Amino acid sequence: MQKRKVQLFVTCLVDQFFPEVAEATCEILHRLGVEVKTPLNQTCCGQPAFNDGLFSDARKVARQFLKAFKEEIPIVAPSGSCVHMVRHQYPVLFKGEPEEELALSVSRRTFELTEFIVNVLGVDDLNSFYPHKVTYHASCHMTKGLRIVDPPLRLLKKVKGLEFLPMKNADWCCGFGGVFAVKYPELSVAILEDKVRWISESGAQVVTSCDVSCLMHIEGYLRRNKIPVRAEHIALILRGEKS
């Protein structure tokens, strides 16, 4: 039987600030018998420019992404936000452009990590160990954009030693929204304060999500206010700790 191959879409924030998330993603996929290829010429997917209405600039960046991931195999990323950009906005961005067919191909074969594990590989138990109380923040792009709700929860609830504690309004925004947090900082923080209160009320030691952007935003508030909860991407939890 031929070994399944995927390409790893690292994403900007993971590459620059959370490389351990990319490493954990590779470890998980290797554990599942998947060969991981990482195109070294990949750059940003173009989401920041696209979200700010700079479509021409976004298209320039996205063209490089299309070149990097032109091989006809699945693309996996530890980011619901970036997957949403590629899957749903590339067909819009490249409609009528010479790259339209390639953009459609790339959009169809790009998957968020937990979605790929559960829905494509058919796995919901990674035999991992993580002895902590964990709650889950369901990011906007995951739930409202990609409609991915069940896969991350199924995987978390099978992790040995993990006590899952549901969060009130788990699918409400954390207030980040990329450039939104920069343009409207007061509103962003007000939204974030509600999210952090619900995280604290859950009783969890760890808050996780499928987007490092949300977790970066949440973690900053937790640290500044000395709240004893840490933020960890779901890939780090699914990789697990040594028992």
GIKA-V537376 format. One record per pair of residues at least 12 apart in sequence whose C-alpha atoms are under 10 Angstrom apart, sorted by the first residue. I is the first residue (numbers start at 0). J is the second residue. Records with the same first field share a line. If there is no record, write none. Layout:
I=J, J
//
This chain:
2=32, 33, 34
3=28, 31, 32, 33, 34, 35, 72, 73, 120
4=28, 32, 33, 34, 35, 36, 72, 73, 74
5=28, 33, 34, 35, 36, 37, 70, 71, 72, 73, 74, 75, 108, 109
6=34, 35, 36, 37, 38, 67, 68, 70, 71, 72, 73, 74, 75, 76, 109
7=21, 24, 25, 28, 34, 35, 36, 37, 38, 39, 41, 68, 73, 74, 75, 76, 77, 109, 110, 112
8=21, 36, 37, 38, 39, 41, 42, 43, 44, 64, 67, 68, 74, 75, 76, 77, 78, 81, 82, 109, 110, 111
9=21, 22, 24, 37, 38, 39, 41, 42, 43, 74, 75, 76, 77, 78, 81
10=41, 42, 43, 44, 76, 77, 78, 80, 81, 82, 211
11=41, 42, 43, 44, 45, 81
12=43, 78, 210, 211, 212, 215
13=76, 77, 78, 210, 211, 212
14=42
16=211, 215
17=211, 215, 232
19=232, 234, 235
20=77, 211, 231, 232, 233, 234, 235, 236, 238
21=76, 77, 234, 235
22=234, 235, 238
23=77, 232, 233, 234, 235, 236, 237, 238, 239
24=75, 76, 77, 112, 113, 233, 234, 235, 237, 238
25=37, 75, 234, 238
26=234, 235, 237, 238
27=112, 116, 125, 127, 234, 235, 237, 238, 239
28=75, 112, 115, 116, 238
30=125, 238
31=116, 120, 122, 125
33=120
35=74, 75
36=72, 74
37=67, 68, 74
38=64, 66, 67, 68, 69, 70
39=67
40=63, 64, 66, 67, 68
41=60, 61, 63, 64, 65, 66, 67, 68
42=60, 61, 62, 63, 64, 67
43=57, 60, 61, 63, 64, 81
44=57, 58, 59, 60, 61, 62, 63, 64, 65, 81, 82, 84, 85, 89
45=57, 58, 59, 60, 61, 62, 63, 64, 81, 84, 85, 88, 89
46=58, 60, 61, 80, 81, 82, 83, 84, 85, 88, 89, 177
47=81, 84, 176, 177, 178
48=60, 178
49=61, 84, 88, 89, 92
50=84, 88, 176, 177, 178, 179
51=177, 178, 179
54=92, 93
55=92
57=89, 92
58=89, 92, 93, 96
61=85, 89, 92, 93, 102
62=89, 93, 98, 101, 102
64=85, 102, 105
65=85, 89, 98, 101, 102, 104, 105, 106
66=98, 101, 102
68=101, 102, 104, 105, 109
69=101, 102, 104, 105
70=101, 104, 105
71=101, 104, 105, 108
72=104, 105, 108, 109
73=104, 105, 106, 107, 108, 109, 110, 115
74=105, 106, 107, 108, 109, 110, 111, 112, 115
75=108, 109, 110, 111, 112, 113, 114, 115, 116
76=109, 110, 111, 112, 113, 114, 115, 209, 210
77=110, 111, 112, 113, 114, 208, 209, 210, 211, 232, 233, 234
78=110, 111, 112, 113, 138, 140, 141, 208, 209, 210, 211, 212, 232
79=110, 111, 112, 113, 114, 137, 138, 139, 140, 141, 142, 144, 145, 146, 147, 208, 209, 210, 211, 212
80=111, 138, 139, 140, 141, 144, 145, 176, 177, 209, 210, 211, 212, 213
81=109, 110, 111, 140, 141, 210
82=106, 109, 110, 111, 112, 140, 141, 144, 145
83=106, 109, 110, 111, 140, 141, 143, 144, 145, 146
84=106, 140, 144, 145
85=102, 103, 105, 106, 107, 108, 109, 110
86=102, 103, 104, 105, 106, 107, 108, 109, 110, 144, 145
87=103, 106, 107, 144, 145
88=102, 103, 106
89=101, 102, 103, 104, 105, 106
90=102, 103, 104, 105, 106, 107
91=103
110=145
111=141, 145, 147, 209, 210
112=150, 151, 209, 233, 234
113=147, 148, 149, 150, 151, 152, 153, 154, 155, 209, 233, 234, 237
114=141, 145, 147, 148, 149, 150, 151
115=150
116=150, 151, 154
117=149, 150, 151, 153, 154
118=149, 150
122=150, 153, 154
123=150, 151, 152, 153, 154, 155, 156, 157, 158
124=153, 154, 155, 156, 157, 158, 159, 237
125=154, 155, 157, 158, 159, 237, 238, 239
126=154, 157, 158, 159, 237, 238, 239
127=154, 155, 157, 158, 159, 160, 161, 236, 237, 238, 239, 240, 241, 242
128=157, 158, 159, 160, 161, 236, 237, 238, 239, 240, 241, 242
129=155, 158, 159, 160, 161, 162, 235, 236, 237, 238, 239, 240, 241, 242
130=158, 159, 160, 161, 162, 236, 239, 240, 241, 242
131=159, 160, 161, 162, 163, 203, 204, 205, 236
132=160, 161, 162, 163, 164, 201, 202, 203, 204, 205, 206, 228
133=155, 156, 161, 162, 163, 164, 165, 166, 198, 201, 202, 203, 204, 205, 206, 207, 228, 229, 230, 231, 236
134=152, 155, 162, 163, 164, 165, 166, 167, 169, 197, 198, 199, 201, 202, 203, 204, 205, 206, 207, 208, 230
135=151, 152, 155, 163, 164, 165, 166, 167, 169, 170, 198, 201, 203, 205, 206, 207, 208, 209, 230, 232, 233
136=165, 166, 167, 168, 169, 170, 171, 172, 173, 194, 197, 198, 206, 207, 208, 209, 210, 213, 214, 217
137=151, 152, 166, 168, 169, 170, 171, 172, 173, 207, 208, 209, 210, 213
138=169, 170, 171, 172, 173, 208, 209, 210, 211, 212, 213, 214
139=169, 170, 171, 172, 173, 174, 176, 210, 213
140=170, 172, 176, 209, 210
141=170, 208, 209, 210
142=170, 171
143=170
148=170
151=207, 208, 209, 233, 234, 237
154=233, 236, 237
155=207, 233, 236, 237
157=237
158=236, 237, 238, 239
159=237, 239, 242
160=239, 242
161=236, 239
162=203, 204
163=201, 202, 203, 205
164=198, 200, 201, 202, 203, 204, 205, 206
165=197, 198, 200, 201, 202, 203
166=194, 196, 197, 198, 199, 200, 201, 202, 203, 206
167=194, 196, 197, 198, 200, 201
168=193, 194, 197, 198
169=194, 197, 198
170=194
171=190, 191, 193, 194
172=187, 190, 191, 193, 194, 213
173=187, 188, 189, 190, 191, 192, 193, 194, 195, 212, 213, 214, 216, 217
174=186, 187, 188, 189, 190, 191, 192, 193, 194, 213, 216, 217
175=187, 188, 190, 191, 212, 213, 214, 215, 216, 217
176=212, 213, 216
177=212, 213, 216
180=216
187=216
188=216, 217, 220
191=213, 216, 217, 220
192=217, 220, 221
194=217
195=217, 218, 220, 221, 226, 228
198=217, 228
199=221, 226, 227, 228
202=228
203=227, 228, 229
204=226, 227, 228, 229, 230
205=227, 228, 229, 230, 231, 232, 236
206=218, 228, 229, 230, 231, 232, 233
207=229, 230, 231, 232, 233, 234, 235, 236
208=230, 231, 232, 233, 234
209=231, 232, 233, 234
210=231, 232, 233
211=230, 231, 232, 233
212=232
213=230, 232
214=229, 230, 231, 232
215=230, 231, 232
216=230
217=229, 230
218=230, 231
//
